[in-house]
């Protein structure tokens, strides 16, 4: 079984994403009452990579919103089969069950998870 890790370390997060050629994005129209919208990563071969609602943002903007919302990245380096994994989820660390913060990006295919908060 593949093991998951969590981190708040900006360098570690950026290194993980860039190794997969992923870029930080925000889902347009998901901001509410001044709160950050859905943050995620866009992967080059993901089926939704050309979604017009995904707005690429800078790493600085991503990490500013990441820190403001006290998020952690839950991620995997490899699948159970040993292939590079794109699985990741942005979570609130204080949540016992790892409830995500209106954010999801990636699985092996880079698509949305079935667990998406609205």
Secondary structure as UniProt FT lines:
FT   STRAND          4..7
FT   HELIX           10..19
FT   TURN            20..21
FT   STRAND          23..27
FT   TURN            28..29
FT   TURN            33..34
FT   STRAND          39..42
FT   TURN            44..45
FT   TURN            47..50
FT   TURN            52..53
FT   STRAND          54..56
FT   HELIX           59..68
FT   TURN            69..70
FT   STRAND          71..76
FT   TURN            80..81
FT   STRAND          88..92
FT   TURN            93..94
FT   TURN            96..97
FT   TURN            108..109
//
